[in-house]
Amino acid sequence: MYPEPGQRLALARAFGCARVVYNDAVRAREDARRAGEPFPSAGALSQKLITQAKQTPGRSWLGEVSAVVLQQSLRDAESAYRNFFASLKGERKGATCGAPRFKSRKDSRQSIRFTANARWSVTASGRLNLPKIGAVKVKWSRTLPAQPSSVTVIKDAAGRYFASFAIDTDAAADATRMPDTDQSVGIDLGLTHFAVLSDGTKIDSPRFLRRAEKKLKKAQRELSRKQKGSKNREKARLKVARAHAQVADARREFHHQLSTKLISDNQAIGVEDLAVRGLARTRLAKSVHDAGWSAFVHMLEYKAARYGRTLVRIGRFTPTSQTCSTCGINDGRKPLNVREWTCTACGTLHDRDHNAAINVKTAAGLAVSACGAPVRPGLVPAQREETGSHGIPTEPCAA
């Protein structure tokens, strides 16, 4: 979105009003908790914080924005508390969700939401007409396939504006968009190569952050030399934010293109469940974050569910890099600097990443035999020099 100066002021006013209503709702809930009173309902909060507040001198400016924006801000606070209580009870999947906190006008991301009740529309010239803001110029990334139920206007840290539409989609129609295929693939994610496929394809790691480090360091150095609170410091901050936004956008675009291609070409995909949080605490932390494995696997997951594909995650403790994909013998741990190794049992020379990708595919149950039946790894015979008890020694041992 490319709002004009007057429209930017109107959007800033809407962001501020939505933030104040959200903070008032959190404060009202916290006051009720400290007093030992039941939490006020959403209807009572709406009556007190919006309808009655507009009649007071201290909150009369709430009437300058659309009432739908304020109502949706209350809904966001209600949803935040609902997620918090569900997390406390263990009913919510994922990481533990903390209690709602106050929003700040200095937050890097500001957003407001308009539902159909706000009567927003798209003009014949392609502009987005928002209530009490006006017709905003928009550069459309794609045509809207159906009538949206809501639109969210977002301002990021780099000062850019975006419009995000919520649209109901048809699962059957989405499944028909992808071509039919019976191919399956295993993926080994890494740092030297971003991904190595079981068919031998190697996809180089773009390393967007590493390539932009020189530019980022210069912009950050200029920011640190500006006086706090000055206009020049705000300009330098925007420059740093835009540089980081370029890196993030390039990485996201790479993930989208690669994940869409893999979903389009394969009916089933096997991927390893990596411990990204643990790897991010090692000396490889910057490279791990630069690769963005979690975001990429998440894209594969939701695109597979949308287009009728199958995504199988194997355990992170599966020895994919240590097992021979030909005979199934586990040769033991190998340092990261060992990129090729020869199996001691069958003598096959393996590329470390390609062998791991084949083992990922096999462990996921996606490998197919000549008869067309899925093949899982069979029983692996124990090695002679295996660790453990080998009987009681006949000769005395030194203490």
C-alpha positions in Angstrom: 0.0 0.0 0.0 1.1 3.5 -0.8 -0.9 6.0 1.3 -0.7 9.7 0.8 0.5 12.0 3.6 -3.0 12.7 4.8 -3.9 9.0 4.7 -0.7 8.1 6.7 -1.9 10.5 9.4 -5.3 8.8 9.4 -3.7 5.4 9.6 -1.5 6.5 12.4 -4.6 7.8 14.3 -6.3 4.5 13.7 -3.3 2.5 14.9 -3.1 4.6 18.1 -6.8 4.3 18.9 -6.8 0.6 18.4 -3.7 0.3 20.7 -5.3 2.5 23.4 -8.5 0.4 23.4 -6.4 -2.8 23.6 -4.4 -1.5 26.5 -7.6 -0.3 28.3 -9.0 -3.8 28.0 -5.9 -5.4 29.4 -5.8 -2.9 32.3 -9.5 -3.5 33.1 -8.9 -7.3 33.2 -5.8 -6.8 35.4 -7.7 -4.5 37.8 -10.5 -7.1 38.1 -8.0 -9.9 38.8 -6.3 -7.9 41.6 -9.6 -7.0 43.1 -10.7 -10.7 43.1 -13.7 -9.9 40.8 -14.8 -11.9 37.8 -13.4 -10.8 34.5 -15.7 -8.3 32.6 -17.3 -9.7 29.5 -16.5 -8.5 26.0 -19.9 -6.7 25.8 -19.3 -4.8 29.1 -15.8 -3.8 27.9 -17.2 -2.6 24.6 -19.9 -0.5 26.4 -17.4 1.0 28.8 -14.2 1.4 26.8 -15.7 2.5 23.5 -19.3 3.7 23.7 -19.0 5.5 27.0 -15.4 6.5 26.6 -16.2 8.5 23.4 -18.4 10.8 25.6 -15.6 11.7 27.9 -13.1 14.5 27.2 -10.1 12.2 27.7 -11.3 9.7 25.1 -13.4 11.8 22.7 -10.8 11.3 19.9 -11.9 7.6 19.6 -14.8 8.8 17.5 -12.3 10.0 14.8 -11.7 6.4 13.6 -14.0 3.6 12.5 -15.8 1.8 15.3 -15.1 -1.5 13.7 -11.3 -1.0 14.3 -12.0 -0.5 18.0 -14.2 -3.5 18.2 -11.7 -5.7 16.5 -9.0 -4.5 18.9 -11.2 -5.7 21.8 -11.6 -9.1 20.0 -7.8 -9.3 19.8 -7.5 -8.8 23.6 -10.2 -11.4 24.2 -8.3 -13.9 21.9 -5.0 -13.2 23.7 -6.6 -14.0 27.1 -8.3 -17.1 25.6 -5.0 -18.4 24.3 -3.3 -17.6 27.6 -5.8 -19.6 29.7 -5.7 -22.5 27.2 -1.9 -22.6 27.4 -2.1 -22.7 31.3 -4.5 -25.6 31.1 -2.3 -27.4 28.5 -5.1 -27.3 25.9 -3.0 -25.2 23.4 -0.3 -26.8 21.3 3.1 -25.3 20.9 5.2 -23.1 23.2 3.7 -21.7 26.4 1.7 -18.5 25.8 2.3 -15.7 28.2 -0.2 -13.2 29.7 -1.3 -10.3 27.4 0.9 -7.3 27.8 0.4 -3.6 27.0 1.2 -2.5 23.5 3.6 0.4 22.8 3.5 3.1 20.1 7.2 2.2 19.6 6.4 -1.4 18.6 7.9 -2.3 15.2 4.6 -3.6 13.9 1.2 -1.8 14.0 -2.0 -3.2 12.6 -5.7 -2.6 12.4 -8.5 -4.8 11.0 -11.6 -4.0 9.0 -14.5 -6.5 8.7 -17.3 -6.5 6.2 -19.4 -4.3 8.7 -16.9 -1.5 8.1 -18.1 -1.4 4.4 -14.7 -1.1 2.9 -14.4 -1.8 -0.8 -12.1 -2.0 -3.8 -12.7 0.8 -6.3 -12.9 0.3 -10.1 -9.4 1.8 -10.4 -7.9 -0.8 -8.0 -7.7 1.3 -4.9 -8.6 0.1 -1.4 -11.3 2.4 0.0 -11.1 2.3 3.8 -13.6 4.1 6.1 -12.3 7.5 7.5 -9.0 6.9 5.7 -9.9 7.2 2.0 -9.0 5.4 -1.2 -5.4 4.1 -0.8 -3.2 3.2 -3.7 -2.4 -0.5 -3.8 0.0 -2.6 -5.8 -1.8 -5.9 -6.0 0.4 -9.1 -5.7 -2.5 -11.2 -7.1 -6.2 -10.9 -7.9 -8.7 -11.8 -5.2 -10.2 -15.2 -5.9 -13.3 -14.5 -3.8 -14.9 -11.9 -1.7 -12.8 -11.3 1.4 -14.3 -11.4 4.9 -11.8 -8.9 6.4 -8.8 -6.9 5.5 -5.9 -6.1 7.9 -3.7 -3.1 7.3 -0.1 -3.6 8.6 2.8 -1.2 9.1 6.1 -2.8 9.6 9.4 -1.5 11.2 10.6 -0.3 7.8 7.6 2.0 7.4 6.0 -0.1 4.7 2.2 -0.6 4.6 0.5 -3.9 3.6 -3.0 -5.1 3.2 -3.7 -8.7 4.1 -7.1 -10.2 3.1 -8.9 -13.2 4.8 -10.6 -15.4 2.2 -12.4 -18.7 2.4 -10.9 -21.2 0.0 -12.2 -24.5 -1.4 -10.0 -27.5 -0.5 -11.1 -29.5 -3.5 -10.3 -26.6 -5.9 -6.9 -26.2 -4.3 -6.1 -29.9 -4.7 -7.0 -29.7 -8.4 -4.5 -26.9 -9.0 -1.5 -29.2 -8.4 -0.6 -31.7 -11.1 -1.0 -35.4 -10.4 2.3 -37.2 -9.5 3.5 -40.4 -7.9 6.9 -39.2 -7.0 8.3 -39.0 -3.5 11.4 -37.4 -2.1 13.5 -37.2 1.0 15.1 -33.9 2.1 18.3 -33.4 4.1 18.6 -29.8 5.3 22.1 -28.4 5.9 24.3 -25.4 5.9 26.8 -26.1 3.1 23.8 -26.9 0.9 20.4 -25.6 2.0 18.8 -28.9 0.9 20.0 -32.1 -0.7 17.3 -34.3 -2.2 17.2 -38.1 -2.3 17.4 -38.0 -6.1 20.9 -36.3 -5.9 19.8 -32.7 -6.5 21.7 -30.2 -4.4 20.3 -26.8 -3.7 22.9 -24.2 -2.7 22.3 -22.1 0.4 21.7 -18.5 -0.6 23.1 -17.1 2.7 21.2 -13.8 2.4 22.3 -12.5 5.8 26.0 -13.3 5.2 25.9 -11.6 1.8 24.3 -8.4 3.3 26.4 -8.3 6.5 28.7 -5.6 5.2 25.8 -3.3 4.3 24.1 -4.1 7.6 27.2 -3.3 9.6 27.6 0.1 7.9 24.0 1.0 8.5 24.1 -0.1 12.1 27.3 1.9 12.7 25.7 5.0 11.3 22.7 4.5 13.5 24.9 4.2 16.7 26.5 7.6 16.0 23.3 9.5 15.8 21.9 11.4 18.8 19.0 9.7 20.5 15.7 11.4 19.8 16.9 13.3 16.7 15.4 13.1 13.2 18.6 11.9 11.8 18.5 8.9 14.1 15.0 8.0 13.0 16.2 8.2 9.4 19.2 5.9 10.2 16.8 3.5 12.1 14.6 3.3 9.0 17.7 2.5 6.9 18.6 -0.4 9.2 15.1 -1.7 9.2 14.8 -1.6 5.4 18.1 -3.4 5.1 16.9 -6.2 7.4 13.5 -6.3 5.6 15.3 -6.9 2.3 17.1 -9.9 3.8 14.0 -11.3 5.3 11.9 -10.8 2.1 14.6 -12.5 0.0 14.8 -15.4 2.3 11.0 -15.8 2.5 10.7 -15.6 -1.3 13.3 -18.3 -1.7 11.5 -20.6 0.8 8.2 -20.0 -1.0 9.5 -20.8 -4.4 11.4 -24.0 -3.3 8.6 -25.3 -1.1 6.0 -24.8 -3.9 8.2 -26.6 -6.4 8.7 -29.5 -4.1 5.0 -29.8 -3.3 4.2 -29.6 -7.0 6.7 -32.2 -8.1 6.1 -34.8 -5.3 3.1 -36.5 -3.8 5.0 -37.4 -0.6 7.9 -35.6 1.1 10.1 -36.8 4.0 12.0 -34.3 6.1 14.0 -34.6 9.4 12.7 -32.9 12.5 15.7 -30.8 13.4 16.4 -29.3 16.9 16.7 -25.7 15.6 16.4 -24.2 19.0 19.4 -26.2 20.3 21.5 -25.6 17.2 20.8 -21.9 17.6 22.8 -21.9 20.9 26.0 -23.2 19.2 28.7 -21.4 17.3 26.7 -22.0 14.2 23.8 -19.9 15.5 24.0 -17.1 12.8 24.2 -19.6 9.9 21.3 -21.6 11.4 19.1 -18.6 11.7 20.2 -17.4 8.2 19.0 -20.7 6.7 15.5 -20.5 8.2 14.8 -24.3 8.4 11.8 -24.0 10.6 10.0 -21.5 8.4 10.7 -23.7 5.3 9.4 -26.8 6.9 6.3 -24.9 8.1 5.7 -23.8 4.5 6.0 -27.5 3.4 3.5 -28.5 6.1 0.7 -26.1 5.4 1.1 -26.4 1.6 1.0 -30.2 1.8 -2.2 -30.0 3.8 -3.7 -27.5 1.4 -2.9 -29.3 -1.8 -3.5 -32.9 -0.7 0.2 -33.9 -0.4 1.8 -36.0 2.4 4.6 -34.6 4.6 6.3 -37.1 6.9 8.6 -35.9 9.7 11.1 -38.4 11.1 12.7 -38.2 14.5 15.7 -36.0 15.0 17.6 -38.9 16.6 17.4 -41.1 13.5 21.1 -41.8 12.4 20.6 -40.7 8.8 24.2 -39.5 8.4 25.7 -42.6 10.0 23.7 -45.4 8.3 24.6 -46.8 4.9 21.7 -46.4 2.6 22.7 -49.5 0.6 23.1 -52.2 3.3 21.7 -50.5 6.4 24.9 -50.8 8.5 25.5 -48.1 11.1 29.2 -47.2 10.9 29.1 -44.9 13.9 29.4 -41.1 14.4 31.2 -39.1 11.8 32.5 -35.5 12.3 31.0 -32.7 10.3 34.2 -32.3 8.3 33.7 -35.8 6.8 31.7 -35.2 3.7 32.3 -38.6 2.0 32.8 -42.0 3.6 33.1 -45.6 2.5 30.9 -48.2 4.1 33.0 -50.9 5.9 30.4 -53.6 5.2 29.6 -53.2 1.5 32.3 -50.9 0.4 29.9 -48.2 -1.1 31.3 -44.7 -1.4 28.7 -42.3 0.0 28.2 -38.5 -0.2 27.2 -37.6 3.4 24.2 -35.4 2.5 22.9 -37.5 -0.4 23.1 -40.6 1.8 21.2 -38.8 4.6 18.5 -37.7 2.2 18.0 -41.3 1.0 17.8 -42.5 4.6 15.3 -39.8 5.4 13.1 -41.0 2.5 13.5 -44.6 3.7 12.8 -43.8 7.4 9.7 -41.9 6.3 8.4 -45.0 4.6 8.5 -43.4 1.2 11.0 -45.7 -0.5 9.3 -48.1 -3.0 10.5 -51.5 -4.0 10.2 -53.1 -7.4 6.8 -54.6 -6.5 5.5 -51.1 -5.5 5.3 -51.8 -1.8 6.7 -49.3 0.7 10.1 -50.2 2.2 11.1 -49.4 5.7 14.7 -50.1 7.0 15.0 -53.7 8.2 16.8 -55.1 11.2 20.5 -54.0 11.4 22.8 -56.8 12.7 24.9 -55.9 15.7 28.6 -55.1 15.1 31.3 -57.2 16.7 33.0 -54.3 18.5 29.8 -53.0 19.8 29.9 -51.2 23.2 28.5 -53.1 26.2 29.2 -56.1 28.4 31.2 -58.9 26.7 31.4 -61.3 29.5 33.6 -61.5 32.6 37.3 -61.1 31.9 39.5 -64.1 32.9 42.6 -62.0 33.7 42.8 -59.5 36.7 42.2 -55.9 35.9 44.2 -53.0 37.2 42.4 -50.8 39.8 
